[in-house]
Amino acid sequence: MSTWDSVNNVNVTLSGADLVATTTTGSGENGVRTSPAKTSGLVYVEVAITAFAGVFYGFGIADSSWTYIDVASGDPHVFGWHAVNGGGSFVGLGTGVTGDVVAFEFNFTTKKAWASIFHSAAWSGWFGSAAGDPEAGTNGVDFSTLSGTDYFLAFAEPNFSGDIATVNFGGSAFAGGGNKTASYSAWDAGGGGGTQVDGSAGNLSNDVGVVRRSRILSPSSSFFRAS
């Protein structure tokens, strides 16, 4: 089963069977990716904003060369959705505060991604590079320029300790019944497992405006695509 990666992280403490990641430093990068990698499939995953203590809060899809830096840094090894100014909005998704849940659908065939948010007991629509539809394949964030074929869900929060992200790969009930579209499967049911951190085979059956190397900031939020 998938978890946050107990080896490939920086300034993060894991708990809850490695499904809960807590940032630990106020003066540097905090980041973690998942394990094992995903290589294929159409998958759905949720991350709960269990605590939003800092200013920047970011999730995304990364390759194996990501070095855990802020997902809005312009790093070409990660694409993501980013809330800034604590308690702000994820562009296209709405409010991102403690207690919200962010869902992602990744199409590893077309290399497109979408996100939605569960806030005030209701799901938002899907958003990629604009309002989109994972089922129809429209307006997804293109992550085809990431390196290699191993992909990881990423969480990063620079310069603030005490942010907590709790990931759900499908091992427990999704928020509000979930927001999964028809063709997608829960991350751990979608196949396409890559290698574990020790190099062993993954379990194949069980396993957030768009700019170049920059970001768009509103008074409370940002969304980017690094390339």
Short mmCIF file of the C-alpha atoms (twelve columns), coordinates in Angstrom:
data_MODEL
# 
_entry.id   MODEL 
# 
loop_
_atom_site.group_PDB 
_atom_site.id 
_atom_site.type_symbol 
_atom_site.label_atom_id 
_atom_site.label_alt_id 
_atom_site.label_comp_id 
_atom_site.label_asym_id 
_atom_site.label_seq_id 
_atom_site.Cartn_x 
_atom_site.Cartn_y 
_atom_site.Cartn_z 
_atom_site.pdbx_PDB_model_num 
ATOM 1   C CA . MET A 1   0.000   0.000  0.000   1 
ATOM 2   C CA . SER A 2   1.122   3.565  -0.684  1 
ATOM 3   C CA . THR A 3   2.310   5.999  1.995   1 
ATOM 4   C CA . TRP A 4   4.242   9.212  2.360   1 
ATOM 5   C CA . ASP A 5   7.872   8.222  1.815   1 
ATOM 6   C CA . SER A 6   9.799   7.700  5.050   1 
ATOM 7   C CA . VAL A 7   13.128  8.052  3.200   1 
ATOM 8   C CA . ASN A 8   12.506  10.629 0.459   1 
ATOM 9   C CA . ASN A 9   11.532  13.733 2.460   1 
ATOM 10  C CA . VAL A 10  13.099  16.732 4.167   1 
ATOM 11  C CA . ASN A 11  12.099  18.310 7.487   1 
ATOM 12  C CA . VAL A 12  8.941   16.239 7.754   1 
ATOM 13  C CA . THR A 13  7.805   13.895 10.501  1 
ATOM 14  C CA . LEU A 14  5.527   11.016 9.524   1 
ATOM 15  C CA . SER A 15  2.901   9.352  11.686  1 
ATOM 16  C CA . GLY A 16  -0.347  7.413  11.352  1 
ATOM 17  C CA . ALA A 17  1.191   4.552  9.391   1 
ATOM 18  C CA . ASP A 18  3.109   7.137  7.319   1 
ATOM 19  C CA . LEU A 19  -0.117  8.702  5.990   1 
ATOM 20  C CA . VAL A 20  0.255   11.904 8.083   1 
ATOM 21  C CA . ALA A 21  3.068   14.377 7.255   1 
ATOM 22  C CA . THR A 22  3.950   17.237 9.623   1 
ATOM 23  C CA . THR A 23  6.415   19.990 8.663   1 
ATOM 24  C CA . THR A 24  9.157   20.643 11.213  1 
ATOM 25  C CA . THR A 25  11.262  23.678 10.268  1 
ATOM 26  C CA . GLY A 26  10.530  27.391 10.135  1 
ATOM 27  C CA . SER A 27  13.700  28.208 8.218   1 
ATOM 28  C CA . GLY A 28  13.930  26.027 5.151   1 
ATOM 29  C CA . GLU A 29  12.164  23.630 2.866   1 
ATOM 30  C CA . ASN A 30  9.702   21.045 4.142   1 
ATOM 31  C CA . GLY A 31  8.619   18.406 1.661   1 
ATOM 32  C CA . VAL A 32  7.694   14.789 1.099   1 
ATOM 33  C CA . ARG A 33  6.684   12.569 -1.785  1 
ATOM 34  C CA . THR A 34  4.761   9.312  -1.865  1 
ATOM 35  C CA . SER A 35  6.016   5.758  -2.154  1 
ATOM 36  C CA . PRO A 36  5.998   3.713  -4.297  1 
ATOM 37  C CA . ALA A 37  5.976   5.634  -7.579  1 
ATOM 38  C CA . LYS A 38  3.058   5.585  -9.999  1 
ATOM 39  C CA . THR A 39  3.829   4.815  -13.619 1 
ATOM 40  C CA . SER A 40  0.444   4.386  -15.302 1 
ATOM 41  C CA . GLY A 41  -3.313  4.442  -14.841 1 
ATOM 42  C CA . LEU A 42  -6.103  6.932  -14.182 1 
ATOM 43  C CA . VAL A 43  -6.045  7.537  -10.452 1 
ATOM 44  C CA . TYR A 44  -7.800  9.511  -7.711  1 
ATOM 45  C CA . VAL A 45  -6.300  10.553 -4.364  1 
ATOM 46  C CA . GLU A 46  -7.227  12.940 -1.552  1 
ATOM 47  C CA . VAL A 47  -5.113  14.979 0.880   1 
ATOM 48  C CA . ALA A 48  -6.684  16.517 3.974   1 
ATOM 49  C CA . ILE A 49  -5.386  19.887 5.179   1 
ATOM 50  C CA . THR A 50  -5.200  18.678 8.760   1 
ATOM 51  C CA . ALA A 51  -3.409  21.843 9.907   1 
ATOM 52  C CA . PHE A 52  -2.590  25.046 7.981   1 
ATOM 53  C CA . ALA A 53  -0.138  26.780 10.290  1 
ATOM 54  C CA . GLY A 54  2.016   28.611 7.764   1 
ATOM 55  C CA . VAL A 55  1.736   30.826 4.702   1 
ATOM 56  C CA . PHE A 56  2.428   28.529 1.750   1 
ATOM 57  C CA . TYR A 57  0.722   25.173 1.293   1 
ATOM 58  C CA . GLY A 58  1.301   23.196 -1.852  1 
ATOM 59  C CA . PHE A 59  0.508   19.850 -3.461  1 
ATOM 60  C CA . GLY A 60  1.474   18.492 -6.838  1 
ATOM 61  C CA . ILE A 61  2.875   15.758 -9.022  1 
ATOM 62  C CA . ALA A 62  6.651   15.297 -9.029  1 
ATOM 63  C CA . ASP A 63  9.328   13.184 -10.653 1 
ATOM 64  C CA . SER A 64  12.205  11.461 -8.887  1 
ATOM 65  C CA . SER A 65  14.495  14.522 -9.265  1 
ATOM 66  C CA . TRP A 66  12.284  16.826 -7.172  1 
ATOM 67  C CA . THR A 67  14.248  18.109 -4.169  1 
ATOM 68  C CA . TYR A 68  11.243  18.937 -1.969  1 
ATOM 69  C CA . ILE A 69  11.293  22.694 -2.613  1 
ATOM 70  C CA . ASP A 70  8.153   24.855 -2.716  1 
ATOM 71  C CA . VAL A 71  5.871   23.680 -5.530  1 
ATOM 72  C CA . ALA A 72  5.538   27.294 -6.787  1 
ATOM 73  C CA . SER A 73  9.282   27.818 -7.053  1 
ATOM 74  C CA . GLY A 74  9.462   27.126 -10.781 1 
ATOM 75  C CA . ASP A 75  11.229  23.808 -10.212 1 
ATOM 76  C CA . PRO A 76  10.763  21.849 -13.485 1 
ATOM 77  C CA . HIS A 77  10.469  18.606 -11.535 1 
ATOM 78  C CA . VAL A 78  7.090   19.377 -9.924  1 
ATOM 79  C CA . PHE A 79  3.713   20.737 -11.062 1 
ATOM 80  C CA . GLY A 80  1.225   21.840 -8.430  1 
ATOM 81  C CA . TRP A 81  -1.563  23.762 -6.777  1 
ATOM 82  C CA . HIS A 82  -0.591  26.343 -4.198  1 
ATOM 83  C CA . ALA A 83  -2.361  28.412 -1.529  1 
ATOM 84  C CA . VAL A 84  -0.540  31.417 -0.070  1 
ATOM 85  C CA . ASN A 85  -1.151  33.831 2.799   1 
ATOM 86  C CA . GLY A 86  -2.457  31.181 5.207   1 
ATOM 87  C CA . GLY A 87  -6.101  30.422 4.780   1 
ATOM 88  C CA . GLY A 88  -6.133  31.758 1.239   1 
ATOM 89  C CA . SER A 89  -7.621  30.240 -1.894  1 
ATOM 90  C CA . PHE A 90  -6.346  27.708 -4.358  1 
ATOM 91  C CA . VAL A 91  -6.936  29.413 -7.729  1 
ATOM 92  C CA . GLY A 92  -9.913  27.844 -9.431  1 
ATOM 93  C CA . LEU A 93  -10.728 25.718 -6.409  1 
ATOM 94  C CA . GLY A 94  -11.759 28.110 -3.656  1 
ATOM 95  C CA . THR A 95  -10.831 28.361 -0.012  1 
ATOM 96  C CA . GLY A 96  -8.053  26.220 1.401   1 
ATOM 97  C CA . VAL A 97  -8.153  26.151 5.195   1 
ATOM 98  C CA . THR A 98  -7.670  23.665 7.992   1 
ATOM 99  C CA . GLY A 99  -10.248 20.922 7.613   1 
ATOM 100 C CA . ASP A 100 -10.556 21.126 3.831   1 
ATOM 101 C CA . VAL A 101 -9.659  18.181 1.603   1 
ATOM 102 C CA . VAL A 102 -8.014  18.506 -1.804  1 
ATOM 103 C CA . ALA A 103 -8.671  15.772 -4.387  1 
ATOM 104 C CA . PHE A 104 -6.568  15.031 -7.438  1 
ATOM 105 C CA . GLU A 105 -7.109  12.995 -10.585 1 
ATOM 106 C CA . PHE A 106 -4.037  12.062 -12.606 1 
ATOM 107 C CA . ASN A 107 -4.136  10.560 -16.080 1 
ATOM 108 C CA . PHE A 108 -0.742  8.934  -16.516 1 
ATOM 109 C CA . THR A 109 -1.480  8.112  -20.153 1 
ATOM 110 C CA . THR A 110 -2.124  11.697 -21.324 1 
ATOM 111 C CA . LYS A 111 0.044   13.199 -18.529 1 
ATOM 112 C CA . LYS A 112 -2.744  15.540 -17.351 1 
ATOM 113 C CA . ALA A 113 -3.876  16.449 -13.832 1 
ATOM 114 C CA . TRP A 114 -6.886  18.098 -12.179 1 
ATOM 115 C CA . ALA A 115 -7.780  19.138 -8.619  1 
ATOM 116 C CA . SER A 116 -10.930 19.905 -6.650  1 
ATOM 117 C CA . ILE A 117 -11.535 20.902 -3.028  1 
ATOM 118 C CA . PHE A 118 -13.991 19.792 -0.346  1 
ATOM 119 C CA . HIS A 119 -14.937 22.888 1.674   1 
ATOM 120 C CA . SER A 120 -17.997 23.582 3.846   1 
ATOM 121 C CA . ALA A 121 -19.238 20.039 3.196   1 
ATOM 122 C CA . ALA A 122 -19.313 20.462 -0.605  1 
ATOM 123 C CA . TRP A 123 -16.986 19.618 -3.474  1 
ATOM 124 C CA . SER A 124 -15.842 22.277 -5.950  1 
ATOM 125 C CA . GLY A 125 -15.662 21.608 -9.654  1 
ATOM 126 C CA . TRP A 126 -12.488 20.240 -11.208 1 
ATOM 127 C CA . PHE A 127 -9.725  22.654 -12.189 1 
ATOM 128 C CA . GLY A 128 -6.502  22.102 -14.119 1 
ATOM 129 C CA . SER A 129 -5.107  24.924 -16.246 1 
ATOM 130 C CA . ALA A 130 -8.711  26.230 -16.163 1 
ATOM 131 C CA . ALA A 131 -12.089 24.805 -15.188 1 
ATOM 132 C CA . GLY A 132 -11.938 21.315 -16.625 1 
ATOM 133 C CA . ASP A 133 -13.232 17.789 -16.726 1 
ATOM 134 C CA . PRO A 134 -10.986 14.778 -16.059 1 
ATOM 135 C CA . GLU A 135 -13.496 12.450 -17.677 1 
ATOM 136 C CA . ALA A 136 -13.505 14.465 -20.927 1 
ATOM 137 C CA . GLY A 137 -9.797  15.227 -20.613 1 
ATOM 138 C CA . THR A 138 -10.302 18.994 -20.871 1 
ATOM 139 C CA . ASN A 139 -8.027  21.704 -19.411 1 
ATOM 140 C CA . GLY A 140 -5.814  19.405 -17.406 1 
ATOM 141 C CA . VAL A 141 -2.414  20.548 -16.197 1 
ATOM 142 C CA . ASP A 142 0.152   19.050 -18.577 1 
ATOM 143 C CA . PHE A 143 2.958   17.348 -16.657 1 
ATOM 144 C CA . SER A 144 4.485   15.592 -19.666 1 
ATOM 145 C CA . THR A 145 7.807   17.446 -19.273 1 
ATOM 146 C CA . LEU A 146 8.558   15.789 -15.957 1 
ATOM 147 C CA . SER A 147 11.559  13.477 -16.152 1 
ATOM 148 C CA . GLY A 148 11.294  9.720  -16.421 1 
ATOM 149 C CA . THR A 149 8.251   7.546  -15.942 1 
ATOM 150 C CA . ASP A 150 8.036   7.386  -12.137 1 
ATOM 151 C CA . TYR A 151 5.615   9.916  -10.624 1 
ATOM 152 C CA . PHE A 152 4.892   10.880 -7.030  1 
ATOM 153 C CA . LEU A 153 2.268   12.902 -5.188  1 
ATOM 154 C CA . ALA A 154 4.125   15.806 -3.538  1 
ATOM 155 C CA . PHE A 155 3.481   17.989 -0.462  1 
ATOM 156 C CA . ALA A 156 5.644   21.031 0.338   1 
ATOM 157 C CA . GLU A 157 5.508   23.979 2.743   1 
ATOM 158 C CA . PRO A 158 8.594   26.228 2.988   1 
ATOM 159 C CA . ASN A 159 9.636   27.999 6.170   1 
ATOM 160 C CA . PHE A 160 6.767   26.975 8.442   1 
ATOM 161 C CA . SER A 161 6.514   24.148 10.928  1 
ATOM 162 C CA . GLY A 162 3.296   22.552 12.088  1 
ATOM 163 C CA . ASP A 163 1.497   22.150 8.768   1 
ATOM 164 C CA . ILE A 164 -0.064  18.705 8.520   1 
ATOM 165 C CA . ALA A 165 -1.182  16.857 5.378   1 
ATOM 166 C CA . THR A 166 -3.037  13.554 5.678   1 
ATOM 167 C CA . VAL A 167 -3.176  11.491 2.498   1 
ATOM 168 C CA . ASN A 168 -5.893  8.980  1.591   1 
ATOM 169 C CA . PHE A 169 -5.041  6.583  -1.228  1 
ATOM 170 C CA . GLY A 170 -8.353  4.767  -0.839  1 
ATOM 171 C CA . GLY A 171 -7.722  2.864  2.355   1 
ATOM 172 C CA . SER A 172 -10.489 4.763  4.166   1 
ATOM 173 C CA . ALA A 173 -13.723 6.534  3.191   1 
ATOM 174 C CA . PHE A 174 -13.251 9.585  0.968   1 
ATOM 175 C CA . ALA A 175 -14.502 13.008 2.125   1 
ATOM 176 C CA . GLY A 176 -18.186 13.587 1.453   1 
ATOM 177 C CA . GLY A 177 -18.324 10.360 -0.519  1 
ATOM 178 C CA . GLY A 178 -15.438 11.514 -2.705  1 
ATOM 179 C CA . ASN A 179 -15.400 13.339 -6.034  1 
ATOM 180 C CA . LYS A 180 -13.983 10.572 -8.234  1 
ATOM 181 C CA . THR A 181 -15.090 10.541 -11.866 1 
ATOM 182 C CA . ALA A 182 -16.244 7.373  -13.590 1 
ATOM 183 C CA . SER A 183 -13.058 6.256  -15.362 1 
ATOM 184 C CA . TYR A 184 -10.702 6.841  -12.445 1 
ATOM 185 C CA . SER A 185 -9.770  4.469  -9.631  1 
ATOM 186 C CA . ALA A 186 -8.472  5.123  -6.160  1 
ATOM 187 C CA . TRP A 187 -4.661  5.522  -6.219  1 
ATOM 188 C CA . ASP A 188 -4.046  2.188  -4.525  1 
ATOM 189 C CA . ALA A 189 -6.528  0.353  -6.732  1 
ATOM 190 C CA . GLY A 190 -5.378  1.857  -10.026 1 
ATOM 191 C CA . GLY A 191 -2.309  -0.273 -10.737 1 
ATOM 192 C CA . GLY A 192 0.832   1.182  -12.246 1 
ATOM 193 C CA . GLY A 193 3.087   0.774  -9.242  1 
ATOM 194 C CA . GLY A 194 6.735   1.699  -9.721  1 
ATOM 195 C CA . THR A 195 9.651   0.834  -7.473  1 
ATOM 196 C CA . GLN A 196 9.922   1.165  -3.732  1 
ATOM 197 C CA . VAL A 197 12.681  3.292  -2.202  1 
ATOM 198 C CA . ASP A 198 14.723  0.114  -1.705  1 
ATOM 199 C CA . GLY A 199 14.466  -0.715 -5.410  1 
ATOM 200 C CA . SER A 200 11.998  -3.563 -5.037  1 
ATOM 201 C CA . ALA A 201 8.946   -3.792 -7.269  1 
ATOM 202 C CA . GLY A 202 5.813   -1.876 -6.355  1 
ATOM 203 C CA . ASN A 203 2.520   -3.695 -5.969  1 
ATOM 204 C CA . LEU A 204 0.934   -3.450 -9.411  1 
ATOM 205 C CA . SER A 205 -2.538  -4.422 -8.280  1 
ATOM 206 C CA . ASN A 206 -2.707  -2.616 -4.951  1 
ATOM 207 C CA . ASP A 207 -0.723  -0.348 -4.906  1 
ATOM 208 C CA . VAL A 208 -3.141  23.530 -8.342  1 
ATOM 209 C CA . GLY A 209 -3.248  30.857 -14.967 1 
ATOM 210 C CA . VAL A 210 -0.287  28.733 -16.308 1 
ATOM 211 C CA . VAL A 211 3.220   30.225 -16.614 1 
ATOM 212 C CA . ARG A 212 6.737   29.050 -17.446 1 
ATOM 213 C CA . ARG A 213 9.123   28.696 -14.484 1 
ATOM 214 C CA . SER A 214 7.168   31.323 -12.563 1 
ATOM 215 C CA . ARG A 215 3.909   31.785 -10.708 1 
ATOM 216 C CA . ILE A 216 0.767   33.874 -10.687 1 
ATOM 217 C CA . LEU A 217 -0.119  35.490 -7.362  1 
ATOM 218 C CA . SER A 218 -3.415  36.995 -6.297  1 
ATOM 219 C CA . PRO A 219 -3.629  38.621 -2.851  1 
ATOM 220 C CA . SER A 220 -4.343  35.188 -1.413  1 
ATOM 221 C CA . SER A 221 -3.398  32.481 -3.839  1 
ATOM 222 C CA . SER A 222 -1.401  31.108 -6.725  1 
ATOM 223 C CA . PHE A 223 -1.508  28.394 -9.349  1 
ATOM 224 C CA . PHE A 224 1.352   27.451 -11.581 1 
ATOM 225 C CA . ARG A 225 2.785   25.085 -14.061 1 
ATOM 226 C CA . ALA A 226 6.544   24.765 -14.045 1 
ATOM 227 C CA . SER A 227 8.201   23.646 -17.258 1 
# 
